[in-house]
Amino acid sequence: VGRVAEAVSSNIILVKNDTLITPPFSEYGIDGVMKKVLFQKASAYGYKVEEYPIYPEDLYSCDEVWLTNVMKGIQWVGDYRGKSFGNSVATNIISLLNNSL
């Protein structure tokens, strides 16, 4: 198997070229409420959202990595095994979400 389904009590979302990517529920991850809301809102804000299996090597080719859950919202990952990630899309999405409340 060798694919990434989730993090500890969090969904994982990759950002690549302003596209939000997460593993489908069929990958046995958490069917998270925060992920559902985030994908609905991001799509409404013009971001492309996709679901497909994520492999560990995908973490090295993306621009951002987020962990999401209802307790902490969006947490961006700063680095993974020497690969540094930005947070500009995360910052923008958080701002959009906060302003829509």
C-alpha positions as CSV (number, residue, x, y, z in Angstrom):
1,V,0.0,0.0,0.0
2,G,2.5,2.7,1.2
3,R,0.1,5.7,0.7
4,V,-0.6,8.6,3.1
5,A,-4.2,8.6,4.4
6,E,-4.1,10.9,7.4
7,A,-2.0,12.3,10.3
8,V,-2.7,11.6,13.9
9,S,-6.3,12.7,14.4
10,S,-6.1,15.1,11.4
11,N,-6.8,15.0,7.7
12,I,-3.9,15.8,5.4
13,I,-4.2,18.3,2.6
14,L,-1.5,19.1,0.0
15,V,-1.4,22.3,-2.0
16,K,0.2,22.2,-5.4
17,N,-0.2,25.1,-7.9
18,D,-3.2,26.5,-5.9
19,T,-5.0,23.1,-6.0
20,L,-6.0,21.5,-2.7
21,I,-5.4,17.7,-2.7
22,T,-6.5,15.2,-0.2
23,P,-6.8,11.4,-0.1
24,P,-10.3,10.1,-0.8
25,F,-12.3,8.5,2.0
26,S,-11.7,5.1,0.4
27,E,-8.0,5.4,1.5
28,Y,-9.3,4.8,5.1
29,G,-8.6,8.3,6.4
30,I,-10.8,10.3,8.7
31,D,-14.0,11.6,7.1
32,G,-13.3,15.0,8.7
33,V,-15.9,17.8,9.1
34,M,-13.3,20.5,8.9
35,K,-12.0,19.0,5.6
36,K,-15.5,19.0,4.1
37,V,-16.2,22.6,5.1
38,L,-12.7,23.7,3.9
39,F,-13.2,22.1,0.5
40,Q,-16.6,23.6,0.1
41,K,-15.4,27.1,0.9
42,A,-12.1,26.8,-1.0
43,S,-14.1,25.7,-4.1
44,A,-16.4,28.7,-3.7
45,Y,-13.3,31.0,-3.4
46,G,-12.1,29.6,-6.8
47,Y,-9.5,27.1,-5.6
48,K,-9.5,23.7,-7.4
49,V,-10.0,20.8,-5.0
50,E,-9.1,17.2,-5.8
51,E,-9.2,13.8,-4.1
52,Y,-6.8,11.1,-5.1
53,P,-4.3,8.7,-3.3
54,I,-1.2,10.5,-1.9
55,Y,2.1,8.8,-1.9
56,P,5.0,9.8,0.4
57,E,7.0,11.2,-2.6
58,D,4.0,13.6,-3.3
59,L,5.0,15.4,-0.2
60,Y,8.3,16.5,-1.9
61,S,6.5,17.9,-5.0
62,C,3.9,20.0,-3.3
63,D,4.0,23.7,-2.2
64,E,2.2,23.3,1.1
65,V,1.1,20.6,3.5
66,W,-1.8,21.2,6.0
67,L,-3.3,19.1,8.8
68,T,-6.9,19.9,9.6
69,N,-9.4,19.0,12.3
70,V,-12.3,20.7,14.1
71,M,-10.3,21.4,17.2
72,K,-7.3,23.2,15.6
73,G,-8.6,24.2,12.2
74,I,-5.8,24.4,9.6
75,Q,-2.3,23.8,10.8
76,W,0.4,24.1,8.1
77,V,3.5,21.9,8.2
78,G,6.7,23.8,8.0
79,D,8.9,21.0,6.8
80,Y,9.1,17.3,6.3
81,R,12.4,15.4,6.2
82,G,14.3,18.4,4.9
83,K,11.7,19.7,2.5
84,S,10.4,23.2,3.5
85,F,6.9,24.3,2.8
86,G,5.3,27.7,2.5
87,N,2.0,28.8,4.0
88,S,0.6,31.5,1.7
89,V,-2.4,29.6,0.5
90,A,-3.1,28.5,4.1
91,T,-2.9,32.1,5.3
92,N,-5.3,33.2,2.5
93,I,-7.8,30.5,3.2
94,I,-7.8,31.1,6.9
95,S,-8.4,34.8,6.3
96,L,-11.3,34.0,3.9
97,L,-12.8,31.6,6.3
98,N,-12.5,34.0,9.2
99,N,-14.1,36.8,7.2
100,S,-17.0,34.7,6.1
101,L,-18.2,34.0,9.7
